[in-house]
Amino acid sequence: MGSEMCIRDRHAPLLATLLIEKAIIENPGLRFQSFQFQAHSPVFDEKPFFVCGSKEKKKLDLWVLKSDGTVGMSAVASVKSGE
């Protein structure tokens, strides 16, 4: 095994946190009702990756896109606007 760090195996919570942060930054006042995430393939810190998302009504789809075009992690959140 090489010395590169695999973010999926050791830092899935970090990727999930980045997904939540992306949602909050792009949707001020957002309140989460639920959040579920799933790791799909290893994400290594030596290659770029992108934190992405889309919103449709009260649902957020979030994902970590690796530089090879595959999804490393996905998440779904149900949300409501802040009061």
N, C-alpha and C positions, 0 to 999 in steps of 0.2 A: 504494500500500500504506500502511495506517495505521501509527500508532506503537505499537499494542498488541503485546504479546509473544505469540507463538504458542508454547506450550510443546511441542507435538508436533514442530514443525520444528527447534527449537533445543535442546529439553531433554527429549527422549524418555528419556534415561538418568536424569534427575531423577524422572520419573514412575515408571519401573521401580524406582528406589531407594525411592520412597514405597510402592510395592506390597510390596516385600520387607520394609520396616520395619513395615508393618501386620501382615504375617504373623508376624514375630518377636515383636512386642509382644503379640499375641493368642494366641500359642502358644509360651510360654517353653520353651526346650530343643529347639526345632525345628532339624533339620539338613537343609539343602537337598541333594538329589542332582542336580537339574537345574532350570533356570529358563529359560523362553522367553517373550518378550513381543512384542506386535505393536501398532503404532499404527494406529488406525482413522480418526480424524477429529481436526481441530485442537482443542486445549485452550488457551483464552486465560486469562491470569492475572487478567483484569478481572472474570470471572464465577466464582461458586463451583463447585467440583467436589468429588467425594466419592471416597475411596479405600475400596473394598469388597472383600470376599472371603468364600469359603465353603470348608469343608474336608470332604472325604469320604475316610475311611481315610488313604491315603498320597498323596493328591492335593489340591492347593490350586488353586482357581479364583480369580483376582484380576482386578479391573477398576477403571478410573477412570470414574466416572459423571459426566457433565456436567450442568449445571443444566437443560438442555432434555430430559433423560432419555435421551440417546444415550451410547453407550460411546466414550470417546476412546482408551482403550488397554485391552488385555486381556493376561492372562498365565496360564500354567499352570506349576505347580511340582510336582515329585515330592519327597517329603520322608520323613524318618524321625525318630522321637523321639530326643532326645539321650540319651546314656548316662550 
